[in-house]
Amino acid sequence: MFGRGPRRAAGVLAVTTLAVAMTAAAQPVGAQPQQRAARGYAVPHQPHHQAAGRKAAPRLGECGPGELCLWERTEFKGTPRVHELRGIDIESCTPLTGGASATSAANRTGRPVTLYQSEECAETAEFHTHPSGSWTPELPYRVRAFKVWEH
């Protein structure tokens, strides 16, 4: 075939087959299986829970400019507790009133806000700082207090 014998031809054929298979298996990052199938690529079997579709992004809750909005339920459900800059002491711990807690938040204050698991803003419990403009549909802990920071 190539003048070098059948062993050489078999080796070239094996390498070519491997290269074609690897090219067919490659896909752009984030490409959907349907796109791959439409291009004629083999699509591996997906478990039923993945094939049924991805969960839609949560709908953002109502939170106006200059506000910190905290919801008791995840995905911005329920009535939000709204805090405006005019009623907050900057860089001071502000506990949620009445023993309330929150599991989703939107920060539209124009400043970073730290959300605390502890009512006293203790750093021995969980806490995380959220930049202005952040929407968090499910916090990893129940928020019981917060601090708004000067830029």
Phi and psi restraints in degrees (value plus and minus 20) as a CYANA .aco file:
   2 PHE   PHI    -130.9   -90.9
   2 PHE   PSI      -9.4    30.6
   3 GLY   PHI      59.9    99.9
   3 GLY   PSI     -14.1    25.9
   4 ARG   PHI    -136.1   -96.1
   4 ARG   PSI     -22.1    17.9
   5 GLY   PHI      87.8   127.8
   5 GLY   PSI     148.5   188.5
   6 PRO   PHI     -86.8   -46.8
   6 PRO   PSI     -50.3   -10.3
   7 ARG   PHI     -87.0   -47.0
   7 ARG   PSI     -61.6   -21.6
   8 ARG   PHI     -84.6   -44.6
   8 ARG   PSI     -64.1   -24.1
   9 ALA   PHI     -82.1   -42.1
   9 ALA   PSI     -60.3   -20.3
  10 ALA   PHI     -85.3   -45.3
  10 ALA   PSI     -58.9   -18.9
  11 GLY   PHI     -85.2   -45.2
  11 GLY   PSI     -64.4   -24.4
  12 VAL   PHI     -83.5   -43.5
  12 VAL   PSI     -62.0   -22.0
  13 LEU   PHI     -82.8   -42.8
  13 LEU   PSI     -61.4   -21.4
  14 ALA   PHI     -84.7   -44.7
  14 ALA   PSI     -64.2   -24.2
  15 VAL   PHI     -84.9   -44.9
  15 VAL   PSI     -61.2   -21.2
  16 THR   PHI     -83.7   -43.7
  16 THR   PSI     -63.9   -23.9
  17 THR   PHI     -81.9   -41.9
  17 THR   PSI     -63.2   -23.2
  18 LEU   PHI     -82.7   -42.7
  18 LEU   PSI     -63.3   -23.3
  19 ALA   PHI     -82.9   -42.9
  19 ALA   PSI     -61.4   -21.4
  20 VAL   PHI     -85.3   -45.3
  20 VAL   PSI     -62.7   -22.7
  21 ALA   PHI     -84.1   -44.1
  21 ALA   PSI     -61.3   -21.3
  22 MET   PHI     -87.4   -47.4
  22 MET   PSI     -57.7   -17.7
  23 THR   PHI     -85.7   -45.7
  23 THR   PSI     -61.1   -21.1
  24 ALA   PHI     -87.2   -47.2
  24 ALA   PSI     -52.8   -12.8
  25 ALA   PHI     -98.7   -58.7
  25 ALA   PSI     -42.7    -2.7
  26 ALA   PHI     -90.2   -50.2
  26 ALA   PSI     124.5   164.5
  27 GLN   PHI    -168.0  -128.0
  27 GLN   PSI     134.9   174.9
  28 PRO   PHI     -84.6   -44.6
  28 PRO   PSI     130.7   170.7
  29 VAL   PHI     -79.2   -39.2
  29 VAL   PSI     110.4   150.4
  30 GLY   PHI      64.0   104.0
  30 GLY   PSI     -19.3    20.7
  31 ALA   PHI     -86.7   -46.7
  31 ALA   PSI     121.4   161.4
  32 GLN   PHI    -105.4   -65.4
  32 GLN   PSI     129.4   169.4
  33 PRO   PHI     -76.9   -36.9
  33 PRO   PSI     -54.3   -14.3
  34 GLN   PHI     -84.0   -44.0
  34 GLN   PSI     -57.7   -17.7
  35 GLN   PHI     -84.3   -44.3
  35 GLN   PSI     -61.7   -21.7
  36 ARG   PHI     -84.7   -44.7
  36 ARG   PSI     -63.4   -23.4
  37 ALA   PHI     -83.8   -43.8
  37 ALA   PSI     -57.8   -17.8
  38 ALA   PHI     -84.7   -44.7
  38 ALA   PSI     -48.0    -8.0
  39 ARG   PHI    -106.1   -66.1
  39 ARG   PSI     -21.4    18.6
  40 GLY   PHI      71.9   111.9
  40 GLY   PSI     -11.2    28.8
  41 TYR   PHI    -101.7   -61.7
  41 TYR   PSI     133.1   173.1
  42 ALA   PHI     -92.1   -52.1
  42 ALA   PSI     119.2   159.2
  43 VAL   PHI    -136.2   -96.2
  43 VAL   PSI     101.3   141.3
  44 PRO   PHI     -86.6   -46.6
  44 PRO   PSI     133.8   173.8
  45 HIS   PHI     -83.7   -43.7
  45 HIS   PSI     116.4   156.4
  46 GLN   PHI    -129.6   -89.6
  46 GLN   PSI     121.8   161.8
  47 PRO   PHI     -79.8   -39.8
  47 PRO   PSI     135.2   175.2
  48 HIS   PHI     -76.0   -36.0
  48 HIS   PSI     -60.8   -20.8
  49 HIS   PHI     -87.1   -47.1
  49 HIS   PSI     -46.2    -6.2
  50 GLN   PHI    -103.8   -63.8
  50 GLN   PSI     -58.2   -18.2
  51 ALA   PHI     -88.7   -48.7
  51 ALA   PSI     -44.7    -4.7
  52 ALA   PHI     -87.9   -47.9
  52 ALA   PSI     -36.4     3.6
  53 GLY   PHI     101.0   141.0
  53 GLY   PSI     137.6   177.6
  54 ARG   PHI    -105.5   -65.5
  54 ARG   PSI     133.7   173.7
  55 LYS   PHI     -88.7   -48.7
  55 LYS   PSI     113.7   153.7
  56 ALA   PHI     -89.0   -49.0
  56 ALA   PSI     130.5   170.5
  57 ALA   PHI     -83.6   -43.6
  57 ALA   PSI     121.6   161.6
  58 PRO   PHI     -86.0   -46.0
  58 PRO   PSI     129.9   169.9
  59 ARG   PHI     -96.0   -56.0
  59 ARG   PSI     114.1   154.1
  60 LEU   PHI     -89.7   -49.7
  60 LEU   PSI     122.5   162.5
  61 GLY   PHI     -99.6   -59.6
  61 GLY   PSI     155.8   195.8
  62 GLU   PHI    -101.7   -61.7
  62 GLU   PSI     101.6   141.6
  63 CYS   PHI    -175.7  -135.7
  63 CYS   PSI      97.4   137.4
  64 GLY   PHI    -103.1   -63.1
  64 GLY   PSI     145.7   185.7
  65 PRO   PHI     -78.2   -38.2
  65 PRO   PSI     119.0   159.0
  66 GLY   PHI      63.2   103.2
  66 GLY   PSI     -13.4    26.6
  67 GLU   PHI    -134.9   -94.9
  67 GLU   PSI     131.4   171.4
  68 LEU   PHI    -129.4   -89.4
  68 LEU   PSI     100.6   140.6
  69 CYS   PHI    -135.5   -95.5
  69 CYS   PSI     109.4   149.4
  70 LEU   PHI    -145.4  -105.4
  70 LEU   PSI     108.3   148.3
  71 TRP   PHI    -130.1   -90.1
  71 TRP   PSI     122.3   162.3
  72 GLU   PHI     -89.4   -49.4
  72 GLU   PSI     -51.9   -11.9
  73 ARG   PHI    -124.7   -84.7
  73 ARG   PSI     139.2   179.2
  74 THR   PHI     -89.3   -49.3
  74 THR   PSI     144.2   184.2
  75 GLU   PHI      37.8    77.8
  75 GLU   PSI      14.6    54.6
  76 PHE   PHI      41.1    81.1
  76 PHE   PSI      16.7    56.7
  77 LYS   PHI    -120.2   -80.2
  77 LYS   PSI     128.7   168.7
  78 GLY   PHI      73.3   113.3
  78 GLY   PSI    -192.5  -152.5
  79 THR   PHI    -106.9   -66.9
  79 THR   PSI     105.8   145.8
  80 PRO   PHI     -97.8   -57.8
  80 PRO   PSI     130.3   170.3
  81 ARG   PHI    -111.9   -71.9
  81 ARG   PSI      99.3   139.3
  82 VAL   PHI    -126.7   -86.7
  82 VAL   PSI     109.0   149.0
  83 HIS   PHI    -142.2  -102.2
  83 HIS   PSI     108.1   148.1
  84 GLU   PHI    -125.1   -85.1
  84 GLU   PSI     134.5   174.5
  85 LEU   PHI     -77.1   -37.1
  85 LEU   PSI     -54.5   -14.5
  86 ARG   PHI     -84.6   -44.6
  86 ARG   PSI     -39.4     0.6
  87 GLY   PHI    -129.8   -89.8
  87 GLY   PSI      -5.9    34.1
  88 ILE   PHI    -141.8  -101.8
  88 ILE   PSI     116.1   156.1
  89 ASP   PHI    -101.5   -61.5
  89 ASP   PSI      96.7   136.7
  90 ILE   PHI     -82.3   -42.3
  90 ILE   PSI     116.9   156.9
  91 GLU   PHI      41.6    81.6
  91 GLU   PSI       5.7    45.7
  92 SER   PHI    -138.8   -98.8
  92 SER   PSI     130.6   170.6
  93 CYS   PHI     -92.6   -52.6
  93 CYS   PSI     106.8   146.8
  94 THR   PHI    -138.8   -98.8
  94 THR   PSI      82.0   122.0
  95 PRO   PHI     -95.0   -55.0
  95 PRO   PSI     131.0   171.0
  96 LEU   PHI     -92.5   -52.5
  96 LEU   PSI     117.6   157.6
  97 THR   PHI     -96.1   -56.1
  97 THR   PSI     134.1   174.1
  98 GLY   PHI      46.1    86.1
  98 GLY   PSI       5.6    45.6
  99 GLY   PHI      50.2    90.2
  99 GLY   PSI      -1.9    38.1
 100 ALA   PHI     -90.8   -50.8
 100 ALA   PSI     142.5   182.5
 101 SER   PHI    -165.8  -125.8
 101 SER   PSI     145.6   185.6
 102 ALA   PHI    -155.6  -115.6
 102 ALA   PSI     129.2   169.2
 103 THR   PHI    -143.8  -103.8
 103 THR   PSI     -19.6    20.4
 104 SER   PHI    -165.0  -125.0
 104 SER   PSI     133.0   173.0
 105 ALA   PHI    -171.0  -131.0
 105 ALA   PSI     133.6   173.6
 106 ALA   PHI    -153.9  -113.9
 106 ALA   PSI     108.2   148.2
 107 ASN   PHI    -129.4   -89.4
 107 ASN   PSI      86.1   126.1
 108 ARG   PHI    -140.8  -100.8
 108 ARG   PSI       8.5    48.5
 109 THR   PHI     -97.5   -57.5
 109 THR   PSI     -40.2    -0.2
 110 GLY   PHI      66.2   106.2
 110 GLY   PSI     -14.9    25.1
 111 ARG   PHI    -158.5  -118.5
 111 ARG   PSI     136.8   176.8
 112 PRO   PHI     -88.1   -48.1
 112 PRO   PSI     125.9   165.9
 113 VAL   PHI    -150.6  -110.6
 113 VAL   PSI     111.0   151.0
 114 THR   PHI    -119.3   -79.3
 114 THR   PSI     108.0   148.0
 115 LEU   PHI    -123.2   -83.2
 115 LEU   PSI     110.7   150.7
 116 TYR   PHI    -135.4   -95.4
 116 TYR   PSI     124.2   164.2
 117 GLN   PHI     -94.3   -54.3
 117 GLN   PSI     -53.4   -13.4
 118 SER   PHI    -102.7   -62.7
 118 SER   PSI     122.9   162.9
 119 GLU   PHI     -88.2   -48.2
 119 GLU   PSI     -40.4    -0.4
 120 GLU   PHI    -121.1   -81.1
 120 GLU   PSI     -11.1    28.9
 121 CYS   PHI      41.5    81.5
 121 CYS   PSI      12.0    52.0
 122 ALA   PHI     -89.9   -49.9
 122 ALA   PSI     115.9   155.9
 123 GLU   PHI    -106.6   -66.6
 123 GLU   PSI     -13.2    26.8
 124 THR   PHI    -103.5   -63.5
 124 THR   PSI     -39.2     0.8
 125 ALA   PHI    -117.8   -77.8
 125 ALA   PSI    -195.5  -155.5
 126 GLU   PHI     -90.3   -50.3
 126 GLU   PSI     124.4   164.4
 127 PHE   PHI    -180.3  -140.3
 127 PHE   PSI     134.7   174.7
 128 HIS   PHI    -176.0  -136.0
 128 HIS   PSI     120.8   160.8
 129 THR   PHI    -115.7   -75.7
 129 THR   PSI     109.9   149.9
 130 HIS   PHI    -130.0   -90.0
 130 HIS   PSI     106.3   146.3
 131 PRO   PHI     -89.6   -49.6
 131 PRO   PSI     139.9   179.9
 132 SER   PHI     -81.0   -41.0
 132 SER   PSI     121.1   161.1
 133 GLY   PHI      70.8   110.8
 133 GLY   PSI     -19.5    20.5
 134 SER   PHI    -107.7   -67.7
 134 SER   PSI     121.3   161.3
 135 TRP   PHI    -142.1  -102.1
 135 TRP   PSI     102.0   142.0
 136 THR   PHI    -140.6  -100.6
 136 THR   PSI      82.7   122.7
 137 PRO   PHI     -91.2   -51.2
 137 PRO   PSI     -43.1    -3.1
 138 GLU   PHI    -168.5  -128.5
 138 GLU   PSI      84.9   124.9
 139 LEU   PHI     -95.3   -55.3
 139 LEU   PSI     130.3   170.3
 140 PRO   PHI     -97.7   -57.7
 140 PRO   PSI     -21.8    18.2
 141 TYR   PHI    -175.1  -135.1
 141 TYR   PSI     144.2   184.2
 142 ARG   PHI     -99.8   -59.8
 142 ARG   PSI     106.6   146.6
 143 VAL   PHI    -106.1   -66.1
 143 VAL   PSI     112.1   152.1
 144 ARG   PHI    -143.0  -103.0
 144 ARG   PSI     -28.6    11.4
 145 ALA   PHI    -180.7  -140.7
 145 ALA   PSI     145.9   185.9
 146 PHE   PHI    -171.4  -131.4
 146 PHE   PSI     142.5   182.5
 147 LYS   PHI    -151.4  -111.4
 147 LYS   PSI     113.7   153.7
 148 VAL   PHI    -118.9   -78.9
 148 VAL   PSI     110.5   150.5
 149 TRP   PHI    -122.0   -82.0
 149 TRP   PSI     128.8   168.8
 150 GLU   PHI     -91.9   -51.9
 150 GLU   PSI     107.5   147.5
